[in-house]
């Protein structure tokens, strides 16, 4: 019998999938990658998407002990600060987020970095109720990407997509690092559930929020269990050269690193 319940929440504007993972025995829970809503025209941030998570938590009488980011997102603004204020749960990020901040500090004229409540290291463990979460460093998309393993499931952020992977061309990112991170995931049991951070369905009914390690090892268009490092790096870098920057990269990085809305000059 499963020890955890996983509930997903889809943000169609950014294609982001957030999660509430609850320990069935105790009703303690964690939140992974919540999203805020940003109006490009007005610069206003609202929290309808995070309110949906809050309503779910309240309806099921969950006690949230941690809010976790798989990485500093560049395509949407986080809902973590809002939920931290509402629930009091600490926000957890990779210790390498400090490196991400240093990379962008001058280019975006960033104010001081937000003091996250906990900076996570590889193989660190967090408990919630009777459940255990293992932190796994999976750099490549950015240097600060983490995967969270809970029971027979992993929450992979932007490292692994359904039959694809995240991009690896952000500053500090690396297709070579991503290859080694993904091979680390592929060493897991084939039936390991993979909860995705992104999907881009034509309709909400077409959403795919979960795959398995076994399926990706055989069907992934960028990396199967047979793919060599050289093949992956060549394919990933070739594809990344064709990609435009995320539309919200500047406001997202400013807000997600500092918990402050960007000034007009930071949006240029």
N, C-alpha and C positions, 0 to 999 in steps of 0.2 A: 504494500500500500504506500502511496506517495506521502512523503512527509511535508511537502510544500505545495501550495497552490500558486500558480502563475497567472496573473491577469495582465493582458496587454492593452495599450491605449495607442491609437494611431492618430498622427498629426498629418493630415493630407497635404497641407501647404508645403511642408519640408520633407514629407515621406519618412518621418521619424517615428519609431515605435518605442514607447516607454513601457516600463513594467512595474507592477507591484508584486513582490514575492512574499508570501506569508507562510509562517510556520503554523501548520494546522493544529498542532497540539496546544499552542500557547497564544495564538493570534498576534505574536510579534511579527513585524514585517520590515522589509526594506523597499526602497523606491530606486529605480535605475533609469537614468537619462530622461527626466521630465522636461517638458517644453513650455516656453512662454510664447505669446503671440505678439508679433511685431508688425506694425503698420509702416511700410517703407515711406509712404507719402507724408505722414504726420510725425513719424519718429516715436509714436506712442507704443508703449508696451502694456499689454493686458494679459490676463492669466486664465482665460476660459479653459484652455487645455489642462492646465494644472489644477483648476477647480474640479474638473472631472475626476482626477485622481484623489483629490481631497474628499469629494463626496463619496467615492468608493471606500476610502479608508474609514470614514465616519459611519457609513452604512453597515460595514462589516465589523465595526468596533475593533479595528486593528490598532496596535501600538507600534508606531514606526520608530525604529531604533537607529536607522541610518539612511541617508540619501547618497547615492553613489553615481559618479560620472565615469563613463568608460574612457572619456578623453575630453579635451576642450574643443567643443564643436564649432565649426566655421560656417555652418549652413542654417543654424537657428539659434535663438537666444534660449538659455536654460531656464527652467522653472524651479531649479534647486533653491535659489535664494528665497523665492516666495514660499515654498513649502517648508523651508527651514524656519522662516518667520512664523508660519502658522502652526507647525508641529513641534518645533524645538529640536528636531533630530539633526545631528551633525552631518555636514557635507564631507564626503570622502573623495579624494582625487589622487592621481599618481604623484609621487614625489617629483617626477620629471616635469610636472606642470611648471615648476620654477624655471626650467630651461625654456619652455615655450614662452613664458612671460618675458624672459630676457631677450629672446629672439625678436619679439614684436614690440618691445618697450619703446624704442626710439622711432621706429617706422610709424607707429600709431600714436605717438606722444601719450603713452599710457600713464595714468596716475598710479599710485601704489597698488600692488596686487592685493586682491581680497585675501584675508587670512582664513583660508579653509581650515576647518576644524581638525582634519586628519589627512596626512599625506602618506599614501600607501606604498609599501615596498613589495617586491616579488616574493611570493610564497607566504605572505602575511595571511592570517586567518581572522575572520570576524564571526562572532556568534550572534544569532538572533533566535530566541527561544531554544528549541532543541536542534536547530539547524546550524550548519557550519558553511561559511563562505570562504573559498580560497582565492586569493589575488594572484593573477598570472600576468606578468609583463608580456605584452604583445605589441611592441613598437613596430613602426613601419608606416602606417597612415600618418601618424605623428610620433614623436619620441615618447609621448606620454600616454599611449594607448594601453588600456588594461582589459583583460577578460576576467569575468567573475564566474567561478565554478561553484554551483550549489547542487549537491546530490548528483544526479545523472544529467545535469544540464549546465550549459555554459552560455553566458551573455557576452557576446563578442564585440560589441560596439561596431566600429567601421572597419574592422580587420577582415571579416568574412561576410559576404553577401550570399543570397540564394543564387547559386551557380555563378558567382563572381566574387570580387574583392573590392575593398575600398581603394581609392587612389593613394599614391605614395609620393606625390610631388610637392607636398607642403614643406616649408622650411623645417629642417630636422627630420623629415620623413625619408624613407629609403625603401625601394623595392627589394633590395637585398635583405634588409632587416625584416621586411614583411614576409618574405619567403621563409625565413627561419622561424618567425612567429607562427606562421600557418602550419609548418611541418610539426611544430610542437602541439598544435591542436589536433593535427591528423594522427598523432600518436595515441590519442584517446580512443576508447571503445567506439566501434562503428555506430552503436545505438545511442551514443551521447546526443541529447537534444541540443540544438543550436538555436538560441533565441536571437533574432536579428535586430539591428538598430535601424536599418533602412530597408524600405521596399517601395516600389513606384508603380502600383497597380493602376489599370485604367479605371476601375471602379472599386469601391470599398469591398465589394464581395470577392474581388480577385486578390485581396491582400494575402501575402505569404509572410507570416511572422516567425515561422519556425522551419528548420530543416534538421538534418542529422549529419554527423561527421561522416558516416558511411556514404550517404548520398553525395556529399560534396567531394569526397575522395574519388568518386567515379564520374560525376556529372559536371563538376565545376569547369567553367570555360577558361579559367586562368590557371588553375592548379589542381591537378588530380594527384593521386599517389605516385603516378609515373613521371610527373613533370620535374625536370631538372631545374636547378637554380638559374642557370643561364637562360633557359627557355622562359621561365617566369619573369625574370628581370627584363628581358627584351620585350616581352608581350606587354607587361605592365607599363614600362616606360614609354613604349610606342603609343599605347592608349592614352596615357596621361598627357602627352603632347597635344592631343586633340581636345582636351577638356578646358572649358572656360573656368575662371574662378567662381566659387559660389557667390550668388547675388548678395548675400548678407554677410560676407566674410568680415568686413570692417566693423559694422555694429555688433556682430556676434562675438568677435574676439574681444572687443573693448568691454562689452557687458559681461561676458563669461569669465574674463580674467580679473575684472575690477569691481563688478557689481554696481557699475555706474553707466548711465546712458551716455552714448557718444555725443561729443560736441560736433557742430557742423564741420569743422576742419578735419575731424577724424574720419569723416565719411568720404573724403575725396580720394 
